[in-house]
Amino acid sequence: MSIMAASHVFAASENAFRRLRDVRDLAAAGTLAWDEAYSSGRAEYEAALTRLREAMRLDLEADRVPSRRR
């Protein structure tokens, strides 16, 4: 990502990766899925992943409505 992606996509990918790593660390420490710390960390990761997807779609102009050619 750091080589090819636009800066806003790279920043979003770094954030998502760090949130995922946080969740991994909680699980490795024995935090259970129903613990507040885990569910909060998981929610932060899901939100970061959503922002990454949005940044990637924006960069690719994937939400653009295609023009009709006649």
Residue pairs with C-beta under 8 A, 6 or more apart in sequence:
1 9
1 10
1 13
1 14
2 10
5 13
5 59
6 55
6 59
8 55
8 58
8 59
9 52
9 55
9 56
9 59
11 55
12 48
12 51
12 52
12 54
12 55
12 56
13 52
15 48
15 51
15 52
16 45
16 48
16 49
16 51
16 52
18 48
19 41
19 44
19 45
19 47
19 48
19 49
20 45
20 48
20 49
22 41
22 44
22 45
23 38
23 41
23 42
23 45
26 35
26 37
26 38
26 41
27 38
31 37
31 38
32 38
33 39
56 62
57 63
